Amino acid sequence: MMEFRDLKTQYEKYKEEIDAAIHEVITNAHFIGGKEVAELEQQLADYVGVKHCITCANGTEAMTLVMMAWDIKAGDAVFVPDFTFFSTGEIVSFRGATPVFVDVDRDTFNIDPVKLEQAIVKTLEEGRLTPKVVIPVDLFGLPANHGEIAGIAEKYNLLVLEDGAQGFGGNIKGKRACSFGNAATTSFFPAKPLGCYGDGGAIFTNDGDLAKLLKSLKIHGKGEDKYDNVRVGVNSRLDTIQAAILKVKLKAFIDHELDDVNRAYQLYNERLTGVVETPIIPDGYYSSFAQYTIKLKNKEERDELQAKLKEHGIPSMIYYVKPMHKQGAFSDLQFTDDDFAVTNELCDIVLSLPMHPYLSVEEIDKICNVIKA
Protein backbone atom coordinates (compact mmCIF):
# COMPACT_ATOMS: atom_id res chain seq x y z
CA MET A 1 0.00 0.00 0.00
CA MET A 2 1.34 3.40 -0.99
CA GLU A 3 1.77 5.94 1.83
CA PHE A 4 0.25 9.41 1.65
CA ARG A 5 3.13 10.71 3.77
CA ASP A 6 5.74 8.02 4.31
CA LEU A 7 6.95 8.20 7.90
CA LYS A 8 7.93 4.52 7.90
CA THR A 9 10.60 4.86 5.20
CA GLN A 10 11.92 7.98 6.91
CA TYR A 11 12.24 6.07 10.19
CA GLU A 12 14.03 3.15 8.49
CA LYS A 13 16.57 5.58 7.03
CA TYR A 14 17.25 7.33 10.35
CA LYS A 15 16.45 4.46 12.72
CA GLU A 16 19.87 4.36 14.39
CA GLU A 17 20.00 8.12 15.07
CA ILE A 18 16.36 8.31 16.24
CA ASP A 19 16.65 5.24 18.48
CA ALA A 20 19.88 6.56 20.00
CA ALA A 21 18.33 9.98 20.64
CA ILE A 22 15.30 8.43 22.37
CA HIS A 23 17.52 6.04 24.34
CA GLU A 24 19.64 8.93 25.63
CA VAL A 25 16.57 10.76 26.96
CA ILE A 26 15.27 7.62 28.66
CA THR A 27 18.70 6.89 30.17
CA ASN A 28 19.04 10.44 31.50
CA ALA A 29 15.39 10.34 32.67
CA HIS A 30 14.99 14.08 32.10
CA PHE A 31 11.62 13.84 30.34
CA ILE A 32 10.35 17.38 30.89
CA GLY A 33 12.59 20.31 29.98
CA GLY A 34 15.66 18.21 29.18
CA LYS A 35 18.69 19.74 27.44
CA GLU A 36 17.42 18.57 24.03
CA VAL A 37 14.54 21.06 24.24
CA ALA A 38 16.80 24.11 24.58
CA GLU A 39 19.17 22.73 21.92
CA LEU A 40 16.29 22.24 19.48
CA GLU A 41 14.93 25.74 20.15
CA GLN A 42 18.32 27.24 19.32
CA GLN A 43 18.64 25.19 16.12
CA LEU A 44 15.11 26.12 15.00
CA ALA A 45 15.66 29.83 15.71
CA ASP A 46 18.95 29.76 13.76
CA TYR A 47 17.36 27.96 10.81
CA VAL A 48 14.33 30.27 10.59
CA GLY A 49 16.49 33.35 11.19
CA VAL A 50 14.83 34.81 14.29
CA LYS A 51 16.12 35.56 17.79
CA HIS A 52 13.68 33.44 19.78
CA CYS A 53 12.03 30.03 19.44
CA ILE A 54 9.70 28.84 22.19
CA THR A 55 8.54 25.22 21.88
CA CYS A 56 5.18 24.08 23.25
CA ALA A 57 2.69 21.22 23.22
CA ASN A 58 1.25 21.63 19.70
CA GLY A 59 0.60 24.10 16.91
CA THR A 60 -2.84 25.11 18.16
CA GLU A 61 -1.47 25.90 21.63
CA ALA A 62 1.32 27.88 19.99
CA MET A 63 -1.26 30.23 18.45
CA THR A 64 -3.33 30.30 21.64
CA LEU A 65 -0.28 31.35 23.67
CA VAL A 66 0.37 34.25 21.29
CA MET A 67 -3.28 35.34 21.55
CA MET A 68 -2.95 35.23 25.35
CA ALA A 69 0.29 37.22 25.28
CA TRP A 70 -1.33 39.87 23.05
CA ASP A 71 -4.41 39.97 25.32
CA ILE A 72 -6.83 39.25 22.47
CA LYS A 73 -10.33 39.13 23.94
CA ALA A 74 -14.07 39.74 23.46
CA GLY A 75 -14.75 42.67 21.14
CA ASP A 76 -11.59 42.06 19.09
CA ALA A 77 -11.66 41.04 15.42
CA VAL A 78 -9.05 38.62 14.10
CA PHE A 79 -8.79 38.08 10.32
CA VAL A 80 -8.36 34.46 9.23
CA PRO A 81 -8.46 32.76 5.80
CA ASP A 82 -11.69 30.91 5.07
CA PHE A 83 -9.84 28.02 3.41
CA THR A 84 -7.75 26.46 6.18
CA PHE A 85 -7.78 24.00 9.06
CA PHE A 86 -10.26 24.68 11.89
CA SER A 87 -7.71 25.56 14.58
CA THR A 88 -6.75 28.92 13.01
CA GLY A 89 -10.27 30.19 13.69
CA GLU A 90 -10.81 28.15 16.84
CA ILE A 91 -8.00 29.85 18.78
CA VAL A 92 -9.71 33.21 18.16
CA SER A 93 -13.09 32.11 19.49
CA PHE A 94 -11.35 30.33 22.37
CA ARG A 95 -10.17 33.74 23.59
CA GLY A 96 -13.67 35.21 23.25
CA ALA A 97 -12.65 37.26 20.21
CA THR A 98 -14.40 37.08 16.83
CA PRO A 99 -12.83 35.46 13.76
CA VAL A 100 -13.52 37.34 10.53
CA PHE A 101 -13.08 34.97 7.62
CA VAL A 102 -11.50 36.19 4.39
CA ASP A 103 -11.62 34.51 0.98
CA VAL A 104 -8.39 33.21 -0.57
CA ASP A 105 -6.44 33.56 -3.81
CA ARG A 106 -7.40 30.76 -6.20
CA ASP A 107 -3.81 30.25 -7.43
CA THR A 108 -2.01 30.11 -4.09
CA PHE A 109 -4.82 28.95 -1.73
CA ASN A 110 -3.61 31.68 0.66
CA ILE A 111 -5.47 34.71 2.10
CA ASP A 112 -6.27 37.30 -0.58
CA PRO A 113 -4.72 40.67 0.44
CA VAL A 114 -7.31 42.70 -1.49
CA LYS A 115 -10.19 40.92 0.23
CA LEU A 116 -8.35 41.19 3.55
CA GLU A 117 -8.30 44.98 3.30
CA GLN A 118 -11.97 45.02 2.30
CA ALA A 119 -12.83 42.92 5.37
CA ILE A 120 -10.87 45.25 7.67
CA VAL A 121 -12.59 48.35 6.22
CA LYS A 122 -16.02 46.71 6.52
CA THR A 123 -15.32 45.75 10.17
CA LEU A 124 -14.24 49.32 10.97
CA GLU A 125 -17.37 50.75 9.29
CA GLU A 126 -19.67 48.40 11.21
CA GLY A 127 -17.99 49.54 14.42
CA ARG A 128 -18.94 46.52 16.55
CA LEU A 129 -15.47 44.95 16.69
CA THR A 130 -11.95 46.33 16.98
CA PRO A 131 -9.57 44.93 14.32
CA LYS A 132 -6.51 43.59 16.15
CA VAL A 133 -4.75 40.73 14.37
CA VAL A 134 -4.43 39.06 11.00
CA ILE A 135 -3.40 35.39 10.85
CA PRO A 136 -2.11 34.54 7.37
CA VAL A 137 -1.71 30.77 6.89
CA ASP A 138 1.15 29.33 4.80
CA LEU A 139 -1.11 26.73 3.24
CA PHE A 140 0.22 23.45 1.81
CA GLY A 141 3.82 24.66 2.41
CA LEU A 142 3.59 27.90 0.42
CA PRO A 143 4.21 31.14 2.36
CA ALA A 144 1.33 33.62 2.23
CA ASN A 145 1.76 37.00 0.52
CA HIS A 146 3.54 38.40 3.57
CA GLY A 147 4.83 41.52 1.81
CA GLU A 148 1.38 42.87 0.97
CA ILE A 149 -0.13 41.64 4.25
CA ALA A 150 2.54 43.49 6.26
CA GLY A 151 1.68 46.72 4.43
CA ILE A 152 -2.03 46.35 5.14
CA ALA A 153 -1.37 45.46 8.79
CA GLU A 154 0.79 48.55 9.21
CA LYS A 155 -1.85 50.77 7.59
CA TYR A 156 -4.56 49.61 10.03
CA ASN A 157 -2.28 49.06 13.02
CA LEU A 158 -2.81 45.29 13.21
CA LEU A 159 -0.54 42.62 14.66
CA VAL A 160 0.42 39.75 12.34
CA LEU A 161 0.64 36.14 13.48
CA GLU A 162 2.03 33.89 10.74
CA ASP A 163 0.46 30.43 10.98
CA GLY A 164 3.34 28.38 9.60
CA ALA A 165 1.94 25.00 10.70
CA GLN A 166 2.29 23.75 7.11
CA GLY A 167 4.84 26.32 5.94
CA PHE A 168 8.01 25.41 7.82
CA GLY A 169 10.88 25.25 5.30
CA GLY A 170 9.24 27.48 2.69
CA ASN A 171 10.65 30.91 1.89
CA ILE A 172 10.13 34.16 -0.02
CA LYS A 173 13.33 35.33 -1.72
CA GLY A 174 15.35 33.47 0.92
CA LYS A 175 13.45 34.83 3.93
CA ARG A 176 12.15 31.74 5.65
CA ALA A 177 8.62 30.89 6.71
CA CYS A 178 8.05 31.46 10.45
CA SER A 179 10.14 34.66 10.29
CA PHE A 180 7.26 36.88 9.06
CA GLY A 181 4.86 38.98 11.14
CA ASN A 182 5.20 40.00 14.78
CA ALA A 183 5.27 36.33 15.69
CA ALA A 184 4.90 33.02 13.90
CA THR A 185 3.94 29.50 14.90
CA THR A 186 4.44 26.02 13.53
CA SER A 187 3.25 22.49 14.24
CA PHE A 188 5.28 19.29 14.59
CA PHE A 189 2.26 17.03 14.03
CA PRO A 190 3.72 13.83 12.50
CA ALA A 191 2.45 14.51 8.95
CA LYS A 192 3.82 18.08 8.78
CA PRO A 193 6.99 18.95 6.77
CA LEU A 194 8.96 18.67 10.03
CA GLY A 195 7.05 16.31 12.30
CA CYS A 196 7.70 14.53 15.58
CA TYR A 197 6.22 11.26 16.89
CA GLY A 198 3.27 12.84 18.68
CA ASP A 199 2.17 16.41 19.20
CA GLY A 200 4.46 19.41 19.29
CA GLY A 201 4.62 23.06 18.29
CA ALA A 202 6.76 26.19 18.39
CA ILE A 203 6.53 29.98 18.38
CA PHE A 204 9.08 32.24 16.64
CA THR A 205 9.67 35.94 17.25
CA ASN A 206 12.31 38.67 17.33
CA ASP A 207 10.46 40.39 20.20
CA GLY A 208 12.37 39.68 23.42
CA ASP A 209 9.59 40.86 25.72
CA LEU A 210 7.04 38.69 23.92
CA ALA A 211 9.38 35.67 24.13
CA LYS A 212 9.82 36.18 27.89
CA LEU A 213 6.05 36.42 28.39
CA LEU A 214 5.41 33.30 26.29
CA LYS A 215 7.96 31.30 28.31
CA SER A 216 6.02 32.26 31.45
CA LEU A 217 2.54 31.62 30.00
CA LYS A 218 3.42 28.13 28.72
CA ILE A 219 4.41 26.99 32.23
CA HIS A 220 1.50 28.10 34.43
CA GLY A 221 2.43 31.78 34.26
CA LYS A 222 5.66 31.17 36.17
CA GLY A 223 7.83 33.96 37.53
CA GLU A 224 11.31 33.21 38.87
CA ASP A 225 10.50 29.51 39.24
CA LYS A 226 7.54 27.17 38.74
CA TYR A 227 6.19 27.83 42.25
CA ASP A 228 6.25 31.60 41.72
CA ASN A 229 3.18 32.21 39.56
CA VAL A 230 2.87 35.80 38.45
CA ARG A 231 0.00 35.34 35.98
CA VAL A 232 -2.52 32.71 34.92
CA GLY A 233 -1.03 30.57 32.18
CA VAL A 234 -1.38 27.07 30.76
CA ASN A 235 0.64 23.86 30.77
CA SER A 236 2.06 23.58 27.27
CA ARG A 237 5.50 22.02 26.89
CA LEU A 238 7.32 20.00 24.25
CA ASP A 239 8.46 16.66 25.72
CA THR A 240 12.20 16.01 25.75
CA ILE A 241 11.74 12.78 23.74
CA GLN A 242 9.96 14.70 20.96
CA ALA A 243 12.71 17.36 20.97
CA ALA A 244 15.36 14.64 20.63
CA ILE A 245 13.50 13.10 17.66
CA LEU A 246 13.05 16.53 16.05
CA LYS A 247 16.79 17.28 16.30
CA VAL A 248 17.51 14.21 14.15
CA LYS A 249 14.68 15.02 11.74
CA LEU A 250 15.65 18.70 11.42
CA LYS A 251 19.08 17.69 10.15
CA ALA A 252 17.52 15.37 7.55
CA PHE A 253 15.02 18.09 6.63
CA ILE A 254 17.81 20.59 5.93
CA ASP A 255 20.23 18.08 4.35
CA HIS A 256 17.91 16.61 1.71
CA GLU A 257 14.19 16.37 2.49
CA LEU A 258 13.25 19.86 1.30
CA ASP A 259 15.14 19.34 -1.94
CA ASP A 260 13.61 15.88 -2.42
CA VAL A 261 10.04 17.07 -1.89
CA ASN A 262 10.60 19.86 -4.43
CA ARG A 263 12.00 17.31 -6.86
CA ALA A 264 8.77 15.31 -6.44
CA TYR A 265 6.83 18.53 -7.18
CA GLN A 266 8.77 19.00 -10.45
CA LEU A 267 8.17 15.37 -11.47
CA TYR A 268 4.44 15.68 -10.77
CA ASN A 269 4.21 18.95 -12.69
CA GLU A 270 6.04 17.54 -15.74
CA ARG A 271 3.53 14.70 -15.95
CA LEU A 272 0.33 16.52 -14.98
CA THR A 273 0.60 19.97 -16.60
CA GLY A 274 -2.25 20.25 -19.09
CA VAL A 275 -4.03 17.25 -17.56
CA VAL A 276 -5.23 18.89 -14.32
CA GLU A 277 -4.55 22.25 -12.64
CA THR A 278 -1.21 21.83 -10.86
CA PRO A 279 0.09 23.91 -7.90
CA ILE A 280 1.26 27.43 -8.75
CA ILE A 281 4.37 28.70 -6.95
CA PRO A 282 4.78 32.46 -7.58
CA ASP A 283 8.17 33.90 -8.59
CA GLY A 284 10.52 34.23 -5.64
CA TYR A 285 8.50 31.79 -3.53
CA TYR A 286 9.64 28.33 -2.40
CA SER A 287 7.23 25.78 -0.94
CA SER A 288 7.97 23.04 1.57
CA PHE A 289 5.05 21.10 0.05
CA ALA A 290 3.13 19.95 3.09
CA GLN A 291 0.66 18.93 0.37
CA TYR A 292 0.68 18.63 -3.42
CA THR A 293 -2.83 19.80 -4.29
CA ILE A 294 -4.38 19.64 -7.75
CA LYS A 295 -7.65 21.18 -8.94
CA LEU A 296 -10.27 19.36 -11.00
CA LYS A 297 -13.11 20.73 -13.13
CA ASN A 298 -15.89 20.09 -10.62
CA LYS A 299 -16.87 18.06 -7.57
CA GLU A 300 -18.03 15.06 -9.62
CA GLU A 301 -14.71 14.80 -11.45
CA ARG A 302 -12.77 15.20 -8.19
CA ASP A 303 -14.78 12.55 -6.34
CA GLU A 304 -14.58 10.17 -9.29
CA LEU A 305 -10.80 10.59 -9.50
CA GLN A 306 -10.39 10.02 -5.76
CA ALA A 307 -12.39 6.78 -6.04
CA LYS A 308 -10.31 5.68 -9.04
CA LEU A 309 -7.03 6.34 -7.19
CA LYS A 310 -8.32 4.32 -4.23
CA GLU A 311 -9.08 1.38 -6.55
CA HIS A 312 -5.38 1.40 -7.49
CA GLY A 313 -4.23 1.54 -3.86
CA ILE A 314 -3.29 5.22 -4.07
CA PRO A 315 -4.28 7.36 -1.06
CA SER A 316 -5.46 10.94 -1.56
CA MET A 317 -6.98 13.57 0.74
CA ILE A 318 -9.37 16.51 0.43
CA TYR A 319 -8.09 19.61 2.23
CA TYR A 320 -10.66 21.04 2.92
CA VAL A 321 -14.13 19.63 2.46
CA LYS A 322 -15.85 22.48 4.31
CA PRO A 323 -15.00 26.20 4.48
CA MET A 324 -14.51 27.88 7.85
CA HIS A 325 -17.63 30.02 7.49
CA LYS A 326 -19.77 26.88 7.14
CA GLN A 327 -18.40 25.11 10.24
CA GLY A 328 -21.09 24.43 12.84
CA ALA A 329 -18.92 25.87 15.60
CA PHE A 330 -19.10 29.29 13.90
CA SER A 331 -22.82 29.14 13.05
CA ASP A 332 -23.60 32.09 15.36
CA LEU A 333 -21.45 34.41 13.22
CA GLN A 334 -23.04 36.34 10.36
CA PHE A 335 -21.56 35.84 6.88
CA THR A 336 -22.59 36.40 3.29
CA ASP A 337 -21.84 33.24 1.33
CA ASP A 338 -21.10 35.30 -1.82
CA ASP A 339 -18.00 36.71 -0.08
CA PHE A 340 -16.37 33.27 -0.26
CA ALA A 341 -16.74 32.34 -3.92
CA VAL A 342 -13.17 31.06 -4.30
CA THR A 343 -13.15 28.99 -1.10
CA ASN A 344 -16.56 27.50 -1.92
CA GLU A 345 -15.24 26.41 -5.31
CA LEU A 346 -11.94 25.08 -3.95
CA CYS A 347 -13.68 22.85 -1.41
CA ASP A 348 -15.38 21.10 -4.33
CA ILE A 349 -12.41 20.73 -6.70
CA VAL A 350 -9.20 20.20 -4.69
CA LEU A 351 -7.43 16.87 -4.22
CA SER A 352 -4.10 16.31 -2.48
CA LEU A 353 -1.86 13.55 -3.80
CA PRO A 354 0.81 11.54 -1.94
CA MET A 355 3.70 13.92 -1.18
CA HIS A 356 6.85 13.34 0.84
CA PRO A 357 10.65 13.25 0.39
CA TYR A 358 10.72 9.47 -0.05
CA LEU A 359 8.33 9.28 -3.01
CA SER A 360 9.90 7.29 -5.85
CA VAL A 361 9.72 8.11 -9.56
CA GLU A 362 7.87 4.80 -10.03
CA GLU A 363 5.23 5.81 -7.51
CA ILE A 364 4.80 9.24 -9.13
CA ASP A 365 4.48 7.56 -12.55
CA LYS A 366 1.82 5.19 -11.22
CA ILE A 367 -0.21 8.04 -9.66
CA CYS A 368 0.03 10.22 -12.78
CA ASN A 369 -0.85 7.39 -15.14
CA VAL A 370 -4.08 6.72 -13.21
CA ILE A 371 -4.93 10.45 -13.32
CA LYS A 372 -4.21 10.66 -17.05
CA ALA A 373 -6.26 7.53 -17.76
TAKA-V144253 format. One line per field, one symbol per residue. ss: DSSP state (A for helix, B for strand, O for the rest). phi: phi as a letter, one per 30 degrees, with the letter a starting at -180 (. if undefined). burial: + if it has 24 or more other ideal C-beta (glycine too) atoms within 12 Angstrom, else -. A space follows every 50 residues. Layout:
ss=???
phi=???
burial=???
//
This chain:
ss=OOOOOOAAAAAAAAAAAAAAAAAAAAAAOOOBOOAAAAAAAAAAAAAAOO OBBBBBOOAAAAAAAAAAAOOOOOOBBBBBBOOOOOAAAAAAAAOOOBBB BBOBOOOOOOBOAAAAAAAAAAAAAAOOOBBBBBBOBOAAAOOOOAAAAA AAAAAOOOBBBBBOOOOOOOBBOOBBOOOOOOBBBBBOOOOOOOOOOOOO BBBBBOOAAAAAAAAAAOBOOBOOOOOOBOOOOOBOOOBAAAAAAAAAAA AAAAAAAAAAAAAAAAAAAAAABOOBBOOOOOOOBBOOOOOBBBBOOOAA AAAAAAAAAAAOOOOBBOOOOOOAAAOAAAOOOOOOAAAAAAAAAAAAAB BBBOOOOOOOAAAAAAAAAAAAO
phi=.dcdbddddededceeddddddedddddhcdcidedddddedddddddjb dbbcdadadddeddededddhdaejccbcbddcadedddedddedidcdc dbdcdddcicededddddddddddddidccdbbccdcddijceddddddd ddddechcdccddceccejdabhiddeiccidabbbbceeddecbcclca aacbacddddedddddedbhidcdbdccccadbbcbbddedddddddddd ddeddaddddddddeddededcdicbdceccdeicbcchebcccccdadd ddddddddddecicdbbccbdbdedcdedcdddcbceddbedeededdbd bcceaadcddddddeeedddddd
burial=-++++++--++--+--++--++-++-------++-++-+++-+++-++-+ -+++++++++++++++++++-+---++++++++++++++++++++-++++ ++++++-++++++-+++-++-++-----++++++++++++++++++-+++ -++--+-+++++++++++++++---++++++++++++++++++++++-++ +++++-+--++-+++++++-++----------++-+++++++++++++++ ++++--++-++++++-+++-++---++++-+---++++++++++++---- -+--++--+----++++++++++++-+--+--+-+---++-+++++++++ +++++++++---++--++-++--
//
